[in-house]
Amino acid sequence: MNGLKSELFRDDPRLEKILLSDPAHVVLGDRGEFVSKIQFAALLLGGGCRRVRKISALSGSVKSQLEWL
């Protein structure tokens, strides 16, 4: 596919699928390396979250919704 340009995200089949399909988006309860990559990117961007409940950095799972600034 190679639609993603980010060095962190490109060549990841699950993230490429998210780019192309709404039903493939990350949801509460998702687990895996692709979730860790998203969490890491959020940390690199300065943690643009105002509130995070029951979610730890690079845990690889989505346990709570984030409220973005």
C-alpha positions in Angstrom: 0.0 0.0 0.0 2.6 2.6 1.2 0.2 5.4 1.6 1.7 6.5 4.9 4.8 8.7 4.8 5.9 8.6 8.4 9.0 6.6 9.0 7.3 5.2 12.2 4.0 4.3 10.5 4.9 3.3 6.9 5.0 -0.4 6.0 2.7 -1.3 8.9 -0.2 -3.2 7.3 -2.6 -2.4 10.2 -1.9 1.3 10.1 -2.2 1.3 6.3 -5.6 -0.4 6.7 -6.7 2.4 9.1 -5.8 5.0 6.4 -8.1 3.4 3.9 -11.0 2.0 5.9 -13.2 3.7 8.6 -14.2 0.4 10.2 -10.4 -0.4 10.7 -9.9 2.7 12.9 -8.4 2.2 16.4 -11.1 1.6 19.0 -11.2 1.0 22.8 -9.8 -2.4 23.6 -7.4 -2.6 20.5 -4.0 -4.1 21.3 -0.8 -4.5 19.4 2.3 -2.9 18.0 0.3 -0.4 15.9 -1.2 1.0 19.1 2.2 1.4 20.6 3.3 3.3 17.5 0.4 5.6 17.8 1.0 6.2 21.5 4.7 6.8 20.9 3.9 9.4 18.2 1.5 11.2 20.6 4.4 11.4 23.1 6.8 12.7 20.5 4.3 15.4 19.6 4.3 16.7 23.1 1.5 14.6 24.6 -1.4 16.6 23.1 -3.8 14.9 25.5 -5.5 16.9 28.2 -6.8 13.8 30.0 -5.8 10.2 29.9 -7.4 7.6 32.1 -5.9 4.1 32.6 -3.6 4.2 29.7 0.2 3.9 30.0 2.8 5.0 27.5 3.7 2.3 25.0 1.4 -0.2 26.6 0.2 -1.4 23.3 -3.4 -1.3 24.2 -6.2 1.3 24.2 -7.9 1.2 27.6 -9.4 4.7 27.8 -10.5 7.4 25.4 -8.3 10.4 25.0 -9.5 14.0 25.1 -7.3 15.9 22.6 -6.6 19.6 22.9 
